[in-house]
Structure formats: C-alpha cells, structure tokens
Amino acid sequence: MSSQSPSHFRDQISTLTDDGQRRKWLYPKVIKGKLYQYRSVVSYFFLTLLFAAPFIKLNGEQLVLLNVLERKFVFFGVIFWPQDFYLFVLALLTFMVFIVLFTVVFGRVFCGWACPQTIFLEMVFRKIEIWIEGDANKRKKLDDGPLTSEKFFKKGWKHFLYLLISFFIANIFLSYLISSDSLIKIITEPVSQHWSGFISICVFTFVFYLVFSRMRELVCTVVCPYGRLQGVLLDNQSIIVAYDYERGEPREKRVKGVENAGGDCIDCKLCVQVCPTGIDIRNGTQMECVNCTACIDACDMVMEKIDRPTRLVGFKSEDEIKTKQPFKLNKRVYGYAAVLALLIGVLSYLLITRTAVKTTILRASGTLYQMRDKEKAVSNLFNAELINKTSKSLKFKIVPDDPEVKIQYIQKQDTIAYGGVAKLTFFVIMPQRKLKTYKSDIGFKLVSDGKVVDTFETTFIAPLND
C-alpha cells in the first residue's frame, strides 16, 4: 500500500534526483534504538574478529589465510593445498546453500548485520562523519554551502581520517592474502625490498577509500549481486523488514484532541530519513533494503510517543501481515535444509577422513614384473608421490602391511618439507610362494614419529605358479 499516486510509486532509484541526471547524496539520520544497540554489539564483535584473525595462531598457522598466489588456504589452523580443491568447492557450495536457506527464511539480514561493507560504513566511517560534521541536517547544510575555512577544515580532517582508516583496513586485508608475517616484513623492512607489497597496499587503500567515501550505498544497490537474488529467493512467507500496511493505512496526521479515524502511520517519513539506502519501506519489499532495522527503531520511537503498539515496521512476512498468522516453515525451506544437511554431512566426512599426507602410488610406466630367482621372489617397480599437508616438515617411512613384503629403494627420500612433495621410486619384493593370482592387492602404511599418517594400496602383478 502507498499513499503516493500510482505514477510515483517505486518508479525511480532512491539515489537519483527526480530528473534522473545526477546522484542524490543521502544523509541518513541515526536513531540509537534497541536494535541499533544490538547491531552495534554484533558489529564490534565482527570488527574485532576481522582485525584479530590474521594475528591469531593455531597449529602454527594464522587463523584464516587465503593465499591465492601460493595456492595455500588456512581455516582455523587447518591447511588446504591445491590437492584439496574439491573440498574448497564443496565448502563454497555448502556456504551458498546456507545463504540461500537463510535468505529464504530471514531475507537480507546478513547485509545489515554481518556484511563488512555495512559494518565499516555505518559503524566506523559514518560515525566519523557525524563526529566531525554533525547530524544529517548539518551535513547537508555543509555540503550545500560555500567553501569556507570551516568547511575546508572539516572536509579535510574527515577525508584524512578516511584515508588513514582505509590504509589500516588495506593492511589487514593484505594480511589475509599473504599472511601477517609477510605483512610485518613489508612494514618493517625497507620499501625497496617490497615494491609489490607496497603498491598493493596503496591500491587497496585507494579502493577502500573510494568505496566508503564515495560509493557507499551504491555497493549494496548496484555492485553487490546478492540483493538481486532476493527477487528469486523471497516469497510471501519469508521474514523480512516490512511495513504492516493493514494496520498503518490509511496514513493520517494526528491532531491533539481529535479522534483518529486513519491507520497508525502518521506519515512522519522518519523511516525514510533513517534509511541508509534512501528507500521508503512502506512501498513494500525492495531490492535496496539491507534489513538494517533502522526504520524499525525509528517507527517504534514514534509509536511510543503517540501511545500506539510498536512494530508497525518490523520483522514480518507478507502472509503474516495479511492473515495475522505466525511464521511457519514451508516445503521449500525443508528442501533447502535437507540439501544443506546432506552437504554438511559429506563435507564433514571428507574433512574428518582427510589425511595429513596425500600419497599417490603408480606402477612404473612400461614395466610389468621382474623375477628374482635367487630370492625366489617377484618384484614390481613403483613410483610414489607424497604431499605434505601439515604445517611442518615430516620424516617418514613406508611400511608394508605384510611383514614378508620388502621395499628396495632406487630413489629414496625420507623427509617431506613443509608444503612440499616427495617423489620415490622403489621395488616392492614379494615371495613367489605367496602369489596365487596374477593380480594381488597389497597395502602400505606411511609412518611418521611412530604414528600412521596415511594408508594406501596398489596392485601387485606376478606370473602364476605352475
């Protein structure tokens, strides 16, 4: 429902002027209601985690590392190498299904409460702007006014702090890509030794500065693809930030001493004034809405003043507004949940059964078997490749499951470097009396520091006994 004429109902982007020629700069008010306070706590928790994670060590590795250049990824102290790419793809698919399920049920809450873009903009950069330039009206008046010494000082001081914080964020961001240890080297050693790192920091600083000083809400409404998924994922049963038009319409100003015949909405437009993307939540579900709940706090404050129930704007589904029935899980939610549970189960199994060393063994190309008449035995030539997935170098030895089977090395290596690969060539020798078939399965253990770190098997071939 809307009190506007049909010709002006959601017919233009909120960040464009009426003629569509220029961008309309937004000056959202800040109302520190209960939800804003809750969001602040959540935001500061994520900010602390974001800044601390690269410097927290677990199993000798930083908590999270996404080193694309070296193809090394670390999550909570567990290292993943290119050989674990299938795990990365599965984990990414699981995360995507989780986002879909979460959006189907709760809408775009992630954007307003956990997205780094929103957290940095609303809880860091916007607060600096308010601290220096004042509230929404003062900021607008300052921008519209002439360039005075006061304006020059305030704008200069604000943008200097923006650059400083962007520089700090750029360093933290880089530490996720190259590791905090490498970042400290770039900072402490001469720039001439780390030109690529220095240039990367400068580029990231400029990008973050541009995002938070100029682009702002355009990142959410234009750049980010997640908002456009709402049209596909949301339905009438999804819980979103919504205006209860059944209760609020028709809108009518309140006059003291006069009985009100309209709805609870008094058309104060405070919900529009606090919106960081400039939309009117009363116009229904919109792609620009990031579910930040600022409009809920604003409307609740007005409802309390006019002695009406709160949550005229609140977390509600379309069906709940129409039928007044509470939220119920539907078949689509159960379907997504089942797929998510299956993916989590498969991913958990693969992670639990993942070995510290990946061993690949193949028979040497172009060879069959060799008779050893003196030993009354048969040998096969094998090549093996061992990949170290741990955070340290490993000394190892290969032990056959059958104690009568022997190994004779041609190319031997007993240590695998950190993140390295060991390549071995060896004969496997088996007594001829034990061979009853042309092909026999034989198993091996890879032992390091007295512990079995991997098991593998292959096929041994030999002539049949007459």
N, C-alpha and C positions, 0 to 999 in steps of 0.2 A: 504494500500500500504506500502511497505517497500523496502529499498534499500539493505537489507541483503539478503543473499542467502536463498532459501526455507528451507534448512536444519538447519538454525539457527533462524528461525522466531518463536518467542514465544515458544521455546521448553524447557525452564527451568525456575525455580523460580528465581526471581531477587535477592533474598537474599542468594543464594547458589553459591559457587565457580563453575567454569566450570566443575570440576570433580565430583561435587555433594556431596563431602565428608564433607565439612565444611561450616559454615555460613559465608557469606560475610558481614562484617560490613559496614554500609552505612555512608557516610559523606556528607549529602546534603548541597549544598550552600544555602545561604539566600539572596534573591533579594527583596528589600523592594519597590515593585511597588505599584500601586494604590490598587489592590485587596488585597495585603498583609496588607496594611494600613487599609482597610475596615474590613478585617478579624481580625485584632488586636483590633479594637474598639468593634466588636461583642464579641470577646473572653474575653476582660476585663470586659465587661458588665456581661457575664455569670459567670465569676470568682467572681465578686462582689456579684452577686445574690446567688451563691453557698455558699460562706462563710458567708453571712449575714442572709440567710433564717432561720437557726436554732435559731437565736437570736432575730428575729422579732416576736413580739407577736400580735395576732389578736384574739379578743374574748377570751382573757385569755390563748390561746394556741399558740405554736410556728407555724410559717407559714407552714412548712412541717414536718411531723413526720411519720416514717414508723416503728413503734414499733411492730415487729413480735412477740416478747416474750410475751407481754401483749395483743397482738391482737388489738392494737389501732393504727388507722391511721388518720392523720390530714392533710387536704389540705386547705390552705388559711383560717385557723381558724375553719373549719367545721370538726367535729369528726365523724369518721366512726368506728363502732364496728363490731364484727363478724356477728351480725344480718344483717349488710348491705353488706354482702359478694357479693350478687348479683349485687350491684351497682359497686363494685370493678371489678368484672368480666366484666360487661358491659363497664365500663370505659376503661379497658385494651383492650377489643375488638375494641372499638372505636379508641383508640390510634394506634392499629395495622393497622386498615384500613386506618387511616390517613397516617401512614408511607408508606404503600403500594401505596396509591394515590400519595403522594409526590415523591416517588421513580420513579413511572411510568412517571411522568412529568419531574422531575428535576434530576433524578439519585441519586447519593450518596452524595449530597451536605451536608446533616446533618453531615456526618462523618468528613468532612473537616472544617466545620464552627461551629458546636454546640456540637460535641461529647466531653465529658470531657477528654477522652484519648488523643485526638488530641490537645485540648486546653492546657492541662497541659504539654504535651510533647513538643509542638512547641513554646508555649508562656512562659513557665516557665523553664523547665529543659534544653531544647535546648539552651535557651538564657544564662543560667548559664554556660553551656559547652563552648559556644562561647566566653563568657566574660573571662573565665579562660584559655582556651586552644587555642583560636584563630579561624580563619576561617577553612574551610574544609581541605585545603591543610596542614595547620599547625597541625590540629587534627590528620590527617592520618600519618603525619611525626612523631608526638609524639608517636602514638601507635606503629608504626613500629620500632622506635628507641630503644636503650638500656635503661635500668633502671638507669637514672641519678638522682641526687638530685633534679634537676628542675622537671623532670617527676614525681618523688615521691611526691613532694610538690603539684604540680598541680592536680594530680590524687587524692591525699589525701584530699585536700581542696574541690575539686569538689564533691567527694563522701560524705564528711562530710555534705556539704550543701544539697545534695540529701537526706541524712538520716533525716536532720533537717526538710526539707520541707515535706518529707513523713510522719514524725511524726505529723506535723501540719495538713496535709490532713487526717491522720488517726483519729485525734481528731474530726475534722469536720464531717467526715463520721460517726463516732460513735454517734455524737450528733443527726444525723438523725434517728438513730436506738433506742436510749434510752432516748432522749431529752437532750437539752442543760443544763437544770437544774441538771439532773443526772450526766452529764459530769463534770460540775463545782464542784459537790461534790467529784467526783473521783480525780479531780485535787487538790482541797484544803484540803481534809481530808487525814489522814494517809493511806498509801498504804495497810497496813494490814487490813483495813476495806473494801477494794475494790479490792481484788485479781483478781476476774474475769474480772473486768473492765480494770485493769492494763495489764493483759495478752492479752485481746482483742486489746488494743491499740498497744501493742508490735507486735502482729501478723499482724494487719493491716499495721503497719509501714513497716514491712519486705516485705509484699506483694506489697505495692505501690513502695517501693524502687526497688524491683526486676522488676516490670513492667516497670518503667521509666528509670532504669539504664541498664537493660539487654534485656528484651523482646522487648520493643519499638514497632517498626512497625509490629512485629510478632503478636501482639494483634489484629491488624486490618486485617492482611492477613491470619492468621492461627486460632486464637481463636474465633474472632467475627463471628457469623453466618450471620450477616446482609449482608456482602459483597457477600456471595454465593447466596443471594436472587436476586442479580442483573441479573443473567442469566435467571431467571424466569420472573422478572418484567419488565426489559427494552425491548424496541422494537426500530424499526428504527425511531420512532417519538419522543422518549424520548430526552430531552435536557440534554446533558452531556458535560463534558470537553472532547473535541475531536479535532483531527488534521485534517485540511482541505487538504486532500491528492490531491484533484482535482486542488487546487491552488499551493500546495507545491511541487508536484512531476513533473519531476524527480529532485532529490536533486543535487545541484551543488555548489561548492565553487565559491565565487565571486572574480574576479581579476580586480583591478582598471584599468579603461581604456578599458576593453574588454566587449563587449556586451554579456549579459547573455542570453543563449538560454534555460535554465532549469527553474524549478519552483522557488518559493520564498524561500523554505527551503534551507539553505546553509550548512546543516548538521553539525552545530556547537556543537550539543549534549548538549547544555546548559539546555534544557528542561529535559534531563535525570539527569544532575548533581544536579538540584534543587529538584528532586522528593524525598519526604521522604520515599517512599516505593521502590525506585530504578528502576521503570519501564520506558520504552520508550513509551510515549503517542502516538508516530507516528505509533506504531504497532496496533492501534485500541483499542476498549473498553476492559479493563482488570479488573479482579476481584480485583486486588491490588489497583486500583485507588480510592482515597478517595475524589476526587474533591476538593482538597485544593487550586487549581488555581495557585500554584507556577509556573507551566510550562507556564501558560498564561502570567504572569508578565515577565518571562524570555524571552519568544519569542517576546513579544511586544517590549521589550528593544532592541532586535536585529533588529527587523523590522524597528524601528525608526532610528537606526544607518545606515541601508542600504537604507533608504528612500523608504520603501515599506509599504503598508497598514498594520495596526496592526490586531490582532485576527486571525493570521494564526492558532493558537491554541486558542480556545475559547469555550463558551457555545453554542453548536450546536447539532442538531440531524443528524442522518445519512441521512435522506431524504433531509434535508436542504443542506447538503454538495453535494449530488448528483444532486438535481433538482433546488437548489438555491431558493426554495420556503420557505416562513416563516412558523414557527411552527403553527399547527392547532390542536385543541382538537379533539380526535377521540372517537369512541363509547366506547372503554374500559375506558377511563377517565371519560366519563359521567356516565358509570355504577358504577364505584367505588365512584364517587361523590354522586350519588343517595343513595347508601348504607350508605355512611358516614353521609349524611344529615339525613337519617332515624334514624341511631343510635344516633346521637347528639340530635335529637328531642325526642326520647324515654328517653335517659339519662337525658335530661333537665327536662322533665315532672316528672320523678321519683325523681329528686333532689328537684324540687320546691314543690312537694306534700309530701315530706319526713317530718314526724313529729318529734318533739323534744323528744317525749316519745313513745315507741312502746308498745301497750297494747294487750295482748292476754287473752281472757276470754273463759272458757270452763265450761260446766255443770259438777258438781262433779261426779266422776265415780260411777256408780251403783245407782244413785238416779233419781227419776222422779219428783214428786211434792209432796208437803205437804199441807193438808187442815188446815186452821186456822178458825174454826167455830166461835170462839168468835169475831174475827175481820171481819168475812165474807170475807175472803181473801184467796189467794193461794200463796204459796212461792216455789221458786226453789233455790237450793244450787249451788253456782258457785265458781270456783277458778279463780283468775286473776293473771297475771304476768305482771309487768310494768318494762320496761328497760329504764333507763335514758341515753339519747344520748347527753345531753348537757355538758357544761364544769363546771357545778356547781351542788350542791345538790338542790333538789326541794321539797317543801312542796306542797301537793296536796289533792284534794278531788274529789270523784266521784259523779257526779250529774246526775240523770236520766232525760231524755228528758221530760217524763210525770211527772208533779208535784205530781200526786196521787200515783206514784210508790215509795216505800220506800226501804231503804237498812238497813239490820241488820247485823253487822259485828260479825263474830266469831273470826277471826284472823285479826286484824287491824294494819295498818301501814300507817302513813301519810307523811312520808319523804322518798325520794329515794336518796341515796348517789350518789356522782359524779361517773359516770360509773357503778353504781350499779343496783341491781334488787330488786324490792319489790314484795312480794307474799301475796296475800289477799285471805281470804275465807269469804263469806258473803251470806246471804239470800236476794233474791230480792222478795219483797212482793207486790202483785198486787190485788186490789179489785176484788172480784169474778164477780161483775156486769159488769165489763169492758171486760170480757173474752167471746168472741163469737165463737172462734175456738180452736181446740186442740193445735195448734201452733200459737204463736204470736211473731212478731218481736218487740224488744224493744231496744232503743238506749240510750247511755250514753255519757256524756262529762267528760273529765278529766281537771279539772281547777287548775291552779297554779298562784298565785299572781293576781287573778282576770282575768286571760286570759285562753282561751281554748287552751290546748296544744295537745289534741288528742280527737278523737271521735271514738267510737266503738259500735258495736251492737251484739246482740245474740238472741237466740230463747227461748221464754218462753213457757212452756207446762202446760196445765191445763185440768181438766175434763170438758166436755161440760155441759152446764146448761140444765136441763130437761124442 
